[in-house]
Amino acid sequence: MVALKTVGLLVVRDRKLLLAFSRNKQCFYLPGGKVDEGETEKGALCREIEEELHVQLTEEDLEYYTHITAPAFGEKRGVIMEQDCYLVHRDIEPKPAAEIGEIRFFSSDEYAEQSAQAPGAIAILKILQEAGLVD
């Protein structure tokens, strides 16, 4: 089994979670990505969010929220995503960039209607729903 160390950004508005549509993987997932060698988690997340959403964050904008483990969507069988998820504590105006085709806010039920669903997105939506943060 191979583990991918990743980070994800949690943006909740009106009891819905922001997800980004990857043109490469043809699925909505949590904005963020892999942590490169020598990067801190928060540094990697700031870099990924600037690349994907045209938003400049500082490490001080981010607060650790939770960790999820799930099969890595779009990767070979047996690849597991180990993702630390961070809340952002200021308003941001994300715009799709790079491989991101669209961004949208989802409730758990709305995401369940998607034809392709990332296991990590399902997991974090469940955690946020149990915490009363999303519908």
N, C-alpha and C positions, 0 to 999 in steps of 0.2 A: 504494500500500500504506500502511496506517495502523498505527502501532505503539502499543500500550497499555503504559505503564510500570506494572508491578505488582510486588508482593512476596508471598512465600509462606513459611509456617512449616513447618519439618520437625520432626515429633515421631515418633521411632522407638522402638517398644517390642517386645520379643520378635521382633525381625527383621521387623517390619511397620511400614508408614507410615500415620500418621493422615490420613484424608481426610474431607472434609465434604460432605454431600449438600445441594446447592442446590435449594430448592423452585422457584425461578425458572427454573433451567436444567435441572432434572431429571437431574442428574449429580453423581457424587462428584468433587471436585477438591481441590487443596491449599488449606488455609485461608489467607486473606489477601485481597488485593484491590488496587485501584488506588491509586497515590500521588497525592494531591491537590496542587494548586499550592501551593508554599510549605512543603510537608511534607518532612521527611527520610524516607528509606526505612524506617529503624527506627521512627521516630515513626508513620508510616503503618501499619506492621505491628502495632505495639502497639494502635493505634486499631481496626484491623480485627479483631484477635483478641479484643479486649474485646467488640466488637459481635457477632461470630459465635459465640464460644465461652465468653463470660462469664469470661475469664481476664485478669487484669491483669498485663501484662509491663512491664518497664523495658527501655530500650535496652541496658543492661548484661547482660540475660538472653540477648541475641541475638548469634550469631556468624555472619558471612557464610560460606556454604558453596559455592554455585555459582550460575551464571546459566543459564537456559534460554530458548530461543526456540522458539515453537510457534504454530500457528494458534490463535486465541482461540476457545475453545468457546462456542457460543451467540451469537457475534457475526457480523456480515456477512462474506461472503467477502472475503478480502484483508486482514482485520484480524489482525495478528500480536501475540502476547503476548510482551513482553520482561520476564522475571521474575527478580529476584534472590531467592535462597532462603536462609533463615537457620535455623540450628539453635538450639533453645532448650536451655539447660544447667541446667535444674532441672525437678523433677517438677511437672506441672500436672494439674489435674482438669478437662478441658474438658467443657462442657455445651452442647448446641445452643441457639442463640438467633437472633433476627431471621429471616432467610430460610433458615437451616440447619435441615433436617428431621431429620437424623441424623448421627452421626459414627461412624466405624468404622476399624479398623486393617486394612490390606491387604498381602498379599504381591503380587509381580508377577503370579503366576498367578491369584490370587483377583480382582485388578482386571481381568484379561483376560476374566473371565467376565461382567463387567458389560455390560448391553445398550448403555448410553451410556458412552463413555470420552472423557475430556478429553485432547487431545494433550499438554498440559503435564504431566498426571499420569503419562502413559505415559513421557514423557521423564525425569522426575525419578526414577521407580521404576527405570528402566534404569540411570541414573547411580548410584543408591544400591545397586543389585544388583551392579554392576561393582565397587563399592568394598567389597563384602562386608557392607554394613549391613542389607540386607533380602534376604529369600528371593525 
